[in-house]
């Protein structure tokens, strides 16, 4: 069921309350990482570096700073892994949200674009190295990620992705109809491609393991400590929380999808998108061998997103979104099962077992942000659905920038002042209600493909 103890703002986006008001979501139920307790900030404290947000970006930044020997404290409004970073599909994807490598270079310039492409291509390897270094029990599977093209038009687009990543030197593989059908166990797609560095994992367990790693390096982690205000206090910043305060010389804000108005207009720099996840019942041995037998992660090219992978219990997990959220759990389970049955007819009769929700953040150009809100106050993040791999390298890069051991030229994107989304209120409503239009476009493309 969906988490309780939450509420919705005027945009229909869930705002997560404290963890004790919520039942565990699926990833937490099957996590093998110990759920260590971290204190609430209930006094006045000081540090050199303060991090607001205990998701993957913040945790990677805390690890990076602590390994430098810095005094660092991290404030999480909920419990680690119970908010956005721990609720996603857990796919580790070495590919941009929408653009090709060449389009990234055209947007960012050749030098910066190549740097950004390198970061995306190698982010999974960096994440898996971190998992190995700290022995994080997140059920990581490193068998690659497949993008299946649902129409002849998207097949041409997929070929561009493959060709440009191959030219860039990334380990990728083109899959024609027959080969893709064998890899997926589905004849529903005319072709696609595979990125061999990809994979999937339990995102909640990853968050918990990274918190453990940060603490082992000397960072102080606080849970149930939402920041309500950031104010200047002499030569430092003061972060006010519900029961305490924290003074720091430098502050990194990595609240991402759950960004609220702790800094003027910061919540208007991104578009939050509410999503849901569904886990099926366990597959039988025959079903397990007939669908994704290589245990890759998979996403198709539909605008109405369909992405799935196995968990450690041989259940399939898929992600989706509603336009209207009434009776959300039943409707979400039915929608996911319909997609599974269409792609994998051998799964007829398979039932849904778990439903939970989360939030991701997007921006129109789908390029993550590095924004200097004020001297010593930096915002980093917004991954437009590619956060599992990218956030870990992004958080570490932002930490190095804030600490002065890296310069703006070393960053994969320019550091800018605050960038709000043009027409933010309208853009949020478009994101909320665009799904029927996306489904219609997908249907038109699919019909055009069958006529050819």
ABEGO torsion letter per residue (X at the ends): XBBBGBBBBAAGBBBBBBAAABBBBAAAAABABBBBBBBBBABBBBBABBBBEABAAAAAAAAAAAAAGBBBBBBBABBBGABAAAABAGBBBBBBAABBAAAAAAAAEAAAAAAAAAAAAAAAAAAAAAAAAAGBBAGBBAAEBBBBBABAAAAAAAAAAAAAAAAAGBBBBBBBAAAAAAAAGBAABAEEBBBAABEBBBAAAAAAAAAAAAAAAGBBBBBGBBBABBBBBEABBBBBBAABBBBBABBBBAAEAABBBABBGAAAABBBBBBBBBBBBBBBAAAAAABGAAGBBBBBABABBBBBBBBAAGBBBBBBBBABABGAAAAAAAAAAAAAAAABAAABGBBBABBBBBBBBBBAAGBBBBBBABBGBBBBEGAGGAAAAAAAAAAAAAAAAAAGABBAAABABBBBBBBBBBGAAAAAAAAAAAAAAAAAAAAAAAAAAAAX
